[in-house]
Amino acid sequence: MFYDVSAFKSPVPVLRDDRTHALVNILPRESKRLIAKGVLELPEVKRVLAQGWFVVSRGITPSYILEEITGSEFDNPNCTAGIITEGRMASVHEDDRLGPWVFRDGKLDETPAPEALRQFQARDVSIKGANAVDPDGNIGVFAADAAGGTVGGIWPTLTARGSHWVAPVSLERLIPSVIEAARHCGNHLWDYTMGQSAGFMPVVNAQVVTEIEALALLTGVTAVHIGSGGVAGSEGAVMLALEGESKVVESAFELIESIKGEPQFDPPRLVPYVREPENSPSHV
């Protein structure tokens, strides 16, 4: 859909009845694991993990990518700054935040992320997740920071140098239009907020990897987004129709079965939320 995966997919017959079909349901935390596995199959990522800079910005989904690379467990809820939890937008306590992470030639490196970014070439890769994705492959990222946070720090360099911005993001975050959403957001725009105030940073040149791209990269299956949502623990679930040759669909189905039951984690310690007075900049 957003990333050209034709090279990874086996050709399928035109007639619907000649293909094998499957229906799968993937919970948000399972999607994060699936997408993380898919990101590591991107040729750009494979190449840069052999030679080059690979920077993973803070984010819950990126933390799953770290686990897939290193084989170690990470403190997922603290691998971010901003977070949506307990029914509101919030920030992880500054003392608990982890990341970002820098890899050089496939190994964790102590070079600070801004310094690594200054050395980026066109072949190098930056991982940054998103809070929204639209059907055109644009992404949106919430930013509580007045200067755009991580997006404000990395976008100019990545764009000017033609480097790779890979955005792992679930279809649970699909919205009609990132560009239209950005026209209605701003840190100092809101009169009322449920939690942390945040702006909305639109990015139009990222390489988006959703469940669809991940499955294509990992198995070659064709996946179609056919529904979302659920109740009693299945909120945010993504429903996909899988189509393809029998062995391909079976492989994809078994892969999804293997990530079922991905554990949920508890909310992290949050920055106390204090409502701004009415004479604050956001109310001017």
C-alpha positions in Angstrom: 0.0 0.0 0.0 2.7 2.5 1.0 5.9 0.6 0.4 6.5 -1.2 -2.9 6.6 -4.8 -1.9 6.0 -6.3 -5.3 9.5 -7.8 -5.3 8.7 -9.8 -2.2 5.3 -11.1 -3.3 4.7 -14.3 -5.3 2.4 -13.8 -8.3 -1.2 -14.7 -7.7 -3.8 -15.9 -10.3 -6.4 -13.4 -11.4 -9.3 -15.7 -10.5 -10.4 -15.3 -6.9 -11.4 -18.9 -6.5 -7.9 -20.1 -7.3 -6.4 -18.4 -4.3 -6.4 -19.4 -0.6 -8.1 -16.9 1.8 -7.8 -16.3 5.5 -9.2 -13.8 8.0 -7.0 -12.6 10.8 -7.4 -10.3 13.8 -4.4 -8.6 15.2 -4.3 -6.7 18.5 -2.3 -3.4 18.8 0.5 -4.9 20.8 0.7 -7.9 18.4 0.8 -5.5 15.5 3.8 -3.8 17.0 5.7 -7.1 17.1 4.6 -8.0 13.6 5.6 -4.6 12.2 9.0 -4.7 14.0 9.8 -8.0 12.3 8.7 -6.6 9.0 10.9 -3.5 9.3 14.0 -5.7 9.6 13.2 -7.2 6.3 13.4 -3.9 4.4 16.4 -4.0 2.1 17.4 -0.5 3.2 17.5 -1.7 6.8 19.4 -4.9 6.1 22.0 -2.9 4.2 22.5 -0.3 6.8 22.7 -2.8 9.6 25.7 -4.3 7.8 27.3 -0.9 7.1 26.0 2.6 8.1 24.1 4.6 10.6 20.8 3.3 12.0 19.1 5.5 14.5 16.0 4.5 16.4 14.0 7.3 17.9 11.9 7.0 21.0 8.6 5.3 20.6 6.8 2.2 21.8 6.7 0.5 18.4 10.4 1.3 17.8 11.2 -0.4 21.1 9.9 -3.7 19.6 12.3 -3.2 16.7 15.1 -2.9 19.3 14.1 -6.2 20.8 14.1 -7.9 17.4 17.6 -6.6 16.6 19.2 -7.3 20.0 17.2 -10.3 21.2 16.9 -8.5 24.6 13.8 -7.2 26.4 13.4 -3.5 26.6 11.3 -1.4 29.1 8.7 -0.7 26.4 6.5 1.9 28.2 9.5 4.0 29.1 11.0 3.9 25.6 9.1 7.0 24.6 8.5 10.6 25.7 4.9 11.2 24.7 2.3 8.5 25.3 -1.5 8.0 25.1 -2.6 6.1 28.2 -5.2 6.1 30.9 -7.6 7.9 28.5 -5.5 10.9 27.9 -2.4 12.3 26.2 0.6 12.3 28.6 4.3 12.4 28.9 6.6 9.8 30.5 8.4 11.1 33.5 11.7 12.7 32.4 13.8 10.5 34.8 12.4 7.3 33.3 12.7 8.0 29.6 15.0 5.8 27.5 16.5 6.4 24.1 17.2 7.3 21.4 19.4 4.5 20.2 22.2 4.5 17.7 23.6 1.6 15.7 26.7 1.8 13.6 27.4 -1.1 11.3 24.8 -3.1 13.2 26.1 -2.6 16.7 24.9 -0.3 19.4 27.1 2.8 19.5 27.5 5.5 22.1 27.5 8.3 19.6 24.7 10.7 20.5 21.8 10.6 18.1 22.2 14.3 17.0 25.9 13.6 16.2 25.0 10.5 14.2 22.4 12.4 12.3 25.0 15.0 11.3 27.0 12.2 9.7 24.0 10.7 7.8 24.3 10.0 4.1 21.5 9.1 1.7 21.8 5.4 2.5 21.4 5.8 6.3 18.1 5.0 8.1 16.2 6.7 10.8 13.3 4.9 12.6 10.5 7.1 13.9 6.9 5.9 14.6 3.7 7.8 14.1 0.4 8.6 15.7 -1.5 8.7 12.5 -1.3 7.4 8.9 -3.6 8.2 6.0 -4.4 6.2 2.8 -1.8 8.3 0.8 1.0 7.1 3.1 1.4 10.4 4.9 2.1 10.2 8.7 1.4 12.5 11.6 3.3 12.7 14.9 2.0 14.4 18.0 4.6 16.8 19.5 4.2 18.4 22.9 7.5 20.3 22.4 7.0 23.8 20.9 9.7 23.2 18.3 8.3 19.9 17.0 10.2 17.5 19.2 12.0 14.6 17.5 10.3 15.4 14.1 11.5 19.0 14.3 15.1 17.7 15.0 15.3 15.0 12.3 13.1 16.0 9.4 15.2 18.7 7.9 18.4 16.6 7.8 16.7 13.4 6.5 14.8 15.3 3.9 17.7 17.5 2.7 20.0 14.5 2.4 17.5 12.0 1.0 18.1 9.6 3.9 15.5 7.0 4.8 12.8 7.8 7.3 11.1 4.4 8.1 7.8 4.8 9.9 6.4 1.7 11.6 2.7 2.4 12.3 -0.3 0.2 12.8 -3.5 0.5 10.7 -5.3 1.1 14.0 -4.0 4.7 13.5 -5.5 5.2 10.1 -7.2 8.6 9.6 -8.8 10.1 6.5 -6.1 12.8 5.9 -2.9 13.8 7.7 -2.7 17.0 5.8 -6.3 18.0 6.8 -5.6 17.0 10.4 -2.5 19.2 10.6 -4.6 22.2 9.7 -6.7 21.8 12.8 -3.9 21.3 15.4 -1.3 23.3 17.3 0.3 23.4 20.8 -1.1 26.8 21.5 -4.4 26.3 19.6 -6.3 24.3 22.1 -8.8 25.8 24.6 -9.5 22.5 26.3 -7.4 19.3 26.3 -7.8 15.8 27.8 -4.3 15.6 29.1 -1.1 16.9 27.5 -1.4 19.6 24.9 0.2 18.6 21.6 0.8 19.8 18.1 0.6 17.6 15.0 3.6 17.2 12.7 2.7 16.0 9.2 5.4 14.1 7.3 4.8 13.2 3.6 8.1 11.4 2.7 8.4 8.5 5.1 8.6 4.9 4.2 5.5 3.5 6.0 5.4 0.0 7.2 2.0 -1.2 8.5 0.8 -4.7 9.1 0.2 -5.0 5.3 3.7 -4.2 4.3 5.1 -6.3 7.2 3.2 -9.4 6.0 4.2 -8.9 2.4 7.9 -8.5 3.3 7.9 -11.5 5.7 5.7 -14.0 3.7 4.7 -12.5 0.3 1.0 -12.6 1.2 -1.5 -10.0 -0.1 -3.3 -8.4 2.9 -6.3 -6.2 2.7 -7.5 -4.0 5.6 -11.2 -4.9 6.1 -12.1 -3.7 9.6 -10.9 -2.4 12.9 -11.9 -2.3 16.6 -13.3 -4.5 19.3 -14.3 -4.6 22.9 -13.2 -6.1 26.2 -9.5 -6.1 25.5 -9.7 -6.1 21.7 -10.0 -2.4 21.2 -7.9 -1.2 18.3 -7.7 -4.6 16.7 -7.0 -4.7 13.0 -8.8 -7.2 10.8 -7.1 -8.3 7.5 -8.1 -10.5 4.7 -5.1 -12.6 3.5 -5.0 -13.9 -0.1 -2.4 -15.8 -2.1 -1.0 -19.2 -2.9 -1.9 -21.9 -0.3 1.7 -22.1 1.2 2.0 -18.3 1.3 -1.3 -17.8 3.2 -0.5 -20.6 5.5 2.8 -19.1 6.3 1.3 -15.7 7.0 -1.4 -17.3 9.2 1.1 -19.2 11.2 3.2 -16.1 11.7 0.3 -14.2 13.1 -0.6 -17.1 15.3 2.9 -17.0 16.7 2.6 -13.5 17.9 -0.9 -13.9 19.5 -0.7 -13.3 23.2 2.0 -10.7 23.0 2.0 -9.4 26.6 0.5 -6.1 27.6 2.4 -3.8 29.9 1.4 -1.4 32.6 1.4 2.4 32.1 4.7 4.1 32.9 5.1 6.8 35.5 3.8 10.0 34.0 4.5 13.7 34.3 1.8 15.1 36.6 -0.8 16.9 34.4 -1.7 20.5 35.5 -4.3 22.4 33.5 -3.0 25.7 32.2 -4.6 28.9 33.5 -6.9 30.7 31.0 -4.3 33.5 30.5 -1.6 31.0 29.3 -0.3 31.2 25.7 -2.6 28.4 24.6 -5.6 30.6 25.5 -4.3 33.8 23.8 
